[in-house]
Amino acid sequence: MPSISELRTGLTTRLATISGLRTSATIPDQINPPLAVVSLDRITYDQAFVRGLDEYEFTVTVFVGRAGERTAQNALDVYLAPTGNTSIKTVIEADRSLANKAQTLRVTDMSGIQAINIGDVPYLTAQFTVIVYA
């Protein structure tokens, strides 16, 4: 059975295949966009009614700089596409086993586009839900 860290690292490794996108398997102290951060939201244990198959719900938060709203939205849009070499969904689902650490996975949705400030720095973010069975 893989560790949570191994699953999180596997997702980060997949995201790192997007050219120019920085990635983090832990919540960073400082944001350096464009950045994708993988965090664990929920675990549902015993999905096969026996010990051994759990459902992990991860959130991938993508941060882009927000010097201007149109530029920021255009920068974020390339990650939101359902297909293509910059699509969060496509690159994660390209290895559904996360190098043989998971049974399967699926990017189920994107939600929560929002403008946020961290300190005095503005960002535009989007959140993707990734369900991993391991």
C-alpha positions as a LaTeX table, in Angstrom:
\begin{tabular}{lrrr}
\hline
Residue & $x$ (\AA) & $y$ (\AA) & $z$ (\AA) \\
\hline
Met1 & 0.00 & 0.00 & 0.00 \\
Pro2 & 1.51 & 3.36 & $-1.01$ \\
Ser3 & 1.98 & 6.18 & 1.46 \\
Ile4 & 0.12 & 9.47 & 1.13 \\
Ser5 & 3.46 & 11.10 & 0.38 \\
Glu6 & 4.08 & 8.69 & $-2.51$ \\
Leu7 & 0.68 & 9.48 & $-4.04$ \\
Arg8 & 1.16 & 13.23 & $-3.61$ \\
Thr9 & 4.65 & 12.98 & $-5.13$ \\
Gly10 & 3.27 & 10.92 & $-8.03$ \\
Leu11 & 0.73 & 13.63 & $-8.82$ \\
Thr12 & 3.43 & 16.28 & $-8.58$ \\
Thr13 & 5.63 & 14.29 & $-10.95$ \\
Arg14 & 2.82 & 14.15 & $-13.51$ \\
Leu15 & 2.22 & 17.91 & $-13.21$ \\
Ala16 & 5.94 & 18.60 & $-13.70$ \\
Thr17 & 5.57 & 17.34 & $-17.28$ \\
Ile18 & 3.87 & 20.64 & $-18.16$ \\
Ser19 & 6.58 & 22.91 & $-19.49$ \\
Gly20 & 7.05 & 26.03 & $-17.38$ \\
Leu21 & 4.73 & 24.94 & $-14.55$ \\
Arg22 & 6.40 & 24.77 & $-11.15$ \\
Thr23 & 5.07 & 22.10 & $-8.80$ \\
Ser24 & 4.98 & 21.43 & $-5.08$ \\
Ala25 & 3.99 & 18.28 & $-3.20$ \\
Thr26 & 3.73 & 20.33 & $-0.01$ \\
Ile27 & 2.10 & 23.65 & 0.74 \\
Pro28 & 4.88 & 26.18 & 0.11 \\
Asp29 & 5.79 & 29.18 & 2.22 \\
Gln30 & 6.13 & 31.32 & $-0.90$ \\
Ile31 & 4.23 & 31.27 & $-4.21$ \\
Asn32 & 6.28 & 31.53 & $-7.40$ \\
Pro33 & 3.78 & 31.29 & $-10.29$ \\
Pro34 & 2.83 & 29.53 & $-12.36$ \\
Leu35 & 2.66 & 26.93 & $-9.61$ \\
Ala36 & 0.61 & 23.77 & $-9.00$ \\
Val37 & 0.30 & 22.67 & $-5.37$ \\
Val38 & $-0.99$ & 19.19 & $-4.46$ \\
Ser39 & $-2.81$ & 18.78 & $-1.15$ \\
Leu40 & $-4.88$ & 15.98 & 0.39 \\
Asp41 & $-8.48$ & 16.83 & 1.28 \\
Arg42 & $-10.10$ & 13.57 & 2.27 \\
Ile43 & $-9.61$ & 9.82 & 2.60 \\
Thr44 & $-12.47$ & 7.35 & 2.42 \\
Tyr45 & $-11.29$ & 4.03 & 3.79 \\
Asp46 & $-12.26$ & 0.47 & 2.80 \\
Gln47 & $-13.83$ & 1.12 & $-0.60$ \\
Ala48 & $-13.81$ & $-2.60$ & $-1.45$ \\
Phe49 & $-15.52$ & $-3.45$ & 1.86 \\
Val50 & $-12.25$ & $-4.96$ & 3.01 \\
Arg51 & $-9.00$ & $-3.41$ & 4.12 \\
Gly52 & $-6.85$ & $-2.56$ & 1.13 \\
Leu53 & $-8.60$ & $-0.08$ & $-1.18$ \\
Asp54 & $-8.97$ & 3.52 & $-0.09$ \\
Glu55 & $-10.20$ & 6.60 & $-1.95$ \\
Tyr56 & $-7.99$ & 9.66 & $-1.69$ \\
Glu57 & $-9.32$ & 13.06 & $-2.71$ \\
Phe58 & $-6.55$ & 15.47 & $-3.63$ \\
Thr59 & $-6.82$ & 19.10 & $-4.66$ \\
Val60 & $-4.44$ & 20.57 & $-7.18$ \\
Thr61 & $-4.40$ & 24.35 & $-6.86$ \\
Val62 & $-2.89$ & 26.24 & $-9.77$ \\
Phe63 & $-1.61$ & 29.77 & $-9.13$ \\
Val64 & $-0.86$ & 32.31 & $-11.87$ \\
Gly65 & 0.28 & 35.89 & $-11.42$ \\
Arg66 & $-2.38$ & 38.57 & $-11.65$ \\
Ala67 & $-0.68$ & 41.68 & $-12.98$ \\
Gly68 & $-3.73$ & 42.15 & $-15.24$ \\
Glu69 & $-7.02$ & 40.25 & $-15.20$ \\
Arg70 & $-7.04$ & 39.37 & $-18.92$ \\
Thr71 & $-3.43$ & 38.18 & $-18.88$ \\
Ala72 & $-4.04$ & 36.15 & $-15.73$ \\
Gln73 & $-7.19$ & 34.53 & $-17.11$ \\
Asn74 & $-5.42$ & 33.64 & $-20.37$ \\
Ala75 & $-2.50$ & 32.15 & $-18.39$ \\
Leu76 & $-4.92$ & 30.06 & $-16.30$ \\
Asp77 & $-7.03$ & 28.95 & $-19.26$ \\
Val78 & $-4.26$ & 26.80 & $-20.73$ \\
Tyr79 & $-4.33$ & 24.61 & $-17.60$ \\
Leu80 & $-8.14$ & 24.35 & $-17.58$ \\
Ala81 & $-8.49$ & 22.81 & $-21.05$ \\
Pro82 & $-9.79$ & 19.21 & $-21.02$ \\
Thr83 & $-7.10$ & 18.10 & $-23.48$ \\
Gly84 & $-3.65$ & 19.12 & $-24.63$ \\
Asn85 & $-0.09$ & 19.12 & $-23.30$ \\
Thr86 & $-0.82$ & 21.90 & $-20.77$ \\
Ser87 & $-4.12$ & 20.40 & $-19.55$ \\
Ile88 & $-4.02$ & 19.47 & $-15.86$ \\
Lys89 & $-6.58$ & 16.72 & $-16.54$ \\
Thr90 & $-4.67$ & 15.25 & $-19.48$ \\
Val91 & $-1.22$ & 15.17 & $-17.88$ \\
Ile92 & $-2.42$ & 13.65 & $-14.61$ \\
Glu93 & $-4.55$ & 11.01 & $-16.31$ \\
Ala94 & $-1.70$ & 10.07 & $-18.66$ \\
Asp95 & $-0.46$ & 7.74 & $-15.88$ \\
Arg96 & $-3.50$ & 6.54 & $-13.96$ \\
Ser97 & $-1.34$ & 4.23 & $-11.83$ \\
Leu98 & 1.12 & 6.96 & $-10.69$ \\
Ala99 & 4.07 & 4.70 & $-11.52$ \\
Asn100 & 2.28 & 1.65 & $-10.08$ \\
Lys101 & 1.40 & 3.32 & $-6.76$ \\
Ala102 & $-2.36$ & 3.53 & $-7.42$ \\
Gln103 & $-5.09$ & 1.28 & $-8.81$ \\
Thr104 & $-6.52$ & 4.15 & $-10.85$ \\
Leu105 & $-7.30$ & 7.85 & $-10.69$ \\
Arg106 & $-9.45$ & 10.48 & $-12.31$ \\
Val107 & $-9.53$ & 14.26 & $-12.44$ \\
Thr108 & $-13.22$ & 14.82 & $-11.72$ \\
Asp109 & $-13.66$ & 18.57 & $-11.84$ \\
Met110 & $-12.24$ & 22.05 & $-11.78$ \\
Ser111 & $-13.83$ & 24.59 & $-9.49$ \\
Gly112 & $-13.15$ & 27.67 & $-7.51$ \\
Ile113 & $-11.52$ & 30.11 & $-9.94$ \\
Gln114 & $-10.80$ & 33.09 & $-7.77$ \\
Ala115 & $-8.61$ & 36.11 & $-7.34$ \\
Ile116 & $-6.69$ & 36.00 & $-4.07$ \\
Asn117 & $-4.01$ & 38.02 & $-2.35$ \\
Ile118 & $-1.21$ & 36.43 & $-0.39$ \\
Gly119 & 0.44 & 39.23 & 1.46 \\
Asp120 & 0.26 & 42.11 & $-1.00$ \\
Val121 & 0.65 & 39.92 & $-4.09$ \\
Pro122 & $-2.43$ & 39.16 & $-6.25$ \\
Tyr123 & $-2.93$ & 35.73 & $-7.86$ \\
Leu124 & $-5.61$ & 33.99 & $-9.87$ \\
Thr125 & $-6.22$ & 30.37 & $-8.86$ \\
Ala126 & $-8.18$ & 27.32 & $-9.93$ \\
Gln127 & $-8.72$ & 24.10 & $-8.03$ \\
Phe128 & $-8.88$ & 20.61 & $-9.55$ \\
Thr129 & $-10.22$ & 17.56 & $-7.72$ \\
Val130 & $-8.30$ & 14.33 & $-8.28$ \\
Ile131 & $-9.70$ & 11.04 & $-6.96$ \\
Val132 & $-7.09$ & 8.32 & $-6.48$ \\
Tyr133 & $-7.89$ & 4.72 & $-5.61$ \\
Ala134 & $-5.01$ & 2.90 & $-3.93$ \\
\hline
\end{tabular}
